Amino acid sequence: MKPLINNATEIILLIFLIITFLQSGVDKISDWKGNLSWLKEHFSKSPLKNSVPLLLGIVLITEMIAALLCIGGIYQLLAENKTVFAFYGALFSCISLLMLLFGQRMAKDYEGAKTIAIYFIPAMFLLFLLQ
């Protein structure tokens, strides 16, 4: 019980990131064609228009790695009181969000970029806590 109490903030933030990235990754896998179609339209007037399938794959892989590392991070925190997986989960989460932010800015979707910034704050805070 002590590791849970001592790391409550980190665990709650890891759960937040797991929900965020696992759901996003599963959605991309289960509706690849729909996501790809929407994103091709979204980026049709940006310099990224010809790279959408590749970039979607890269984002998917990064999000799933982030989610899996966060899951491992919770286990490692509770079982061993270590933060290696949690730290890398937070780091991959921040990298994923920066990639998404870059894409939204390139597409000139400034409202979408604002939304990503909201997710970036807890991810960055977790990274700070785990340093």
ZASEMI-692347 format. One line per 8 residues: number of its first residue (from 1); their letters; for each residue x, y, z of C-alpha. Coordinates in nm, 2 decimals, m for minus. Example, Ala and Ser with C-alpha at 12.3 -4.5 7.8 and 13.67 -1.06 7.14 Angstrom:
<sites>
1 = AS = 1.23,m0.45,0.78 | 1.37,m0.11,0.71
</sites>
This chain:
<sites>
1 = MKPLINNA = 0.00,0.00,0.00 | 0.29,0.23,0.07 | 0.41,0.25,m0.30 | 0.06,0.35,m0.40 | 0.04,0.63,m0.15 | 0.39,0.75,m0.21 | 0.34,0.76,m0.58 | m0.03,0.86,m0.61
9 = TEIILLIF = 0.03,1.16,m0.83 | 0.25,0.98,m1.07 | 0.01,0.68,m1.09 | m0.29,0.90,m1.15 | m0.10,1.09,m1.43 | 0.02,0.76,m1.58 | m0.34,0.64,m1.59 | m0.44,0.96,m1.76
17 = LIITFLQS = m0.18,0.90,m2.03 | m0.27,0.54,m2.06 | m0.64,0.63,m2.13 | m0.53,0.90,m2.37 | m0.29,0.70,m2.58 | m0.43,0.35,m2.56 | m0.77,0.48,m2.67 | m0.61,0.68,m2.95
25 = GVDKISDW = m0.40,0.40,m3.07 | m0.68,0.14,m3.06 | m0.90,0.39,m3.25 | m0.63,0.43,m3.52 | m0.60,0.05,m3.55 | m0.97,m0.02,m3.55 | m1.06,0.26,m3.80 | m0.74,0.30,m4.00
33 = KGNLSWLK = m0.92,0.38,m4.32 | m1.15,0.64,m4.16 | m0.87,0.81,m3.97 | m0.65,0.81,m4.29 | m0.93,0.96,m4.50 | m1.01,1.23,m4.24 | m0.64,1.32,m4.20 | m0.57,1.33,m4.58
41 = EHFSKSPL = m0.85,1.59,m4.60 | m0.73,1.77,m4.29 | m0.37,1.80,m4.43 | m0.47,1.85,m4.80 | m0.34,2.21,m4.80 | m0.03,2.16,m4.59 | 0.32,2.05,m4.67 | 0.25,1.72,m4.50
49 = KNSVPLLL = m0.03,1.62,m4.75 | 0.18,1.35,m4.93 | 0.31,1.19,m4.61 | m0.01,1.13,m4.41 | m0.01,0.75,m4.42 | 0.36,0.73,m4.30 | 0.31,1.00,m4.04 | m0.01,0.83,m3.91
57 = GIVLITEM = 0.18,0.51,m3.87 | 0.46,0.68,m3.68 | 0.21,0.86,m3.45 | 0.03,0.53,m3.39 | 0.35,0.35,m3.30 | 0.47,0.63,m3.07 | 0.13,0.64,m2.89 | 0.12,0.27,m2.84
65 = IAALLCIG = 0.48,0.27,m2.70 | 0.38,0.55,m2.47 | 0.08,0.37,m2.34 | 0.27,0.04,m2.29 | 0.55,0.21,m2.11 | 0.30,0.39,m1.88 | 0.14,0.06,m1.80 | 0.48,m0.09,m1.73
73 = GIYQLLAE = 0.55,0.23,m1.53 | 0.26,0.17,m1.29 | 0.36,m0.19,m1.24 | 0.73,m0.10,m1.18 | 0.63,0.18,m0.94 | 0.41,m0.05,m0.74 | 0.62,m0.37,m0.75 | 0.98,m0.22,m0.74
81 = NKTVFAFY = 0.94,0.14,m0.65 | 1.13,0.23,m0.96 | 1.04,0.49,m1.22 | 1.23,0.39,m1.54 | 0.93,0.28,m1.74 | 0.72,0.56,m1.61 | 0.98,0.82,m1.71 | 1.01,0.68,m2.06
89 = GALFSCIS = 0.63,0.65,m2.09 | 0.60,1.02,m2.00 | 0.88,1.11,m2.24 | 0.71,0.92,m2.53 | 0.38,1.08,m2.44 | 0.54,1.43,m2.47 | 0.70,1.33,m2.80 | 0.37,1.21,m2.93
97 = LLMLLFGQ = 0.19,1.52,m2.83 | 0.46,1.74,m2.98 | 0.42,1.55,m3.31 | 0.05,1.60,m3.30 | 0.09,1.97,m3.21 | 0.33,2.01,m3.51 | 0.07,1.85,m3.74 | m0.21,2.07,m3.62
105 = RMAKDYEG = 0.01,2.38,m3.66 | 0.11,2.28,m4.01 | m0.26,2.22,m4.10 | m0.33,2.57,m3.95 | m0.58,2.41,m3.71 | m0.51,2.64,m3.42 | m0.81,2.52,m3.21 | m0.68,2.16,m3.24
113 = AKTIAIYF = m0.34,2.28,m3.14 | m0.48,2.44,m2.82 | m0.65,2.11,m2.73 | m0.32,1.92,m2.76 | m0.15,2.18,m2.53 | m0.40,2.08,m2.26 | m0.28,1.72,m2.28 | 0.08,1.83,m2.29
121 = IPAMFLLF = 0.06,2.00,m1.95 | 0.00,1.69,m1.74 | 0.24,1.48,m1.95 | 0.52,1.74,m1.90 | 0.44,1.77,m1.53 | 0.48,1.39,m1.50 | 0.81,1.40,m1.68 | 0.92,1.67,m1.44
129 = LLQ = 0.81,1.47,m1.13 | 1.00,1.16,m1.26 | 1.33,1.33,m1.33
</sites>
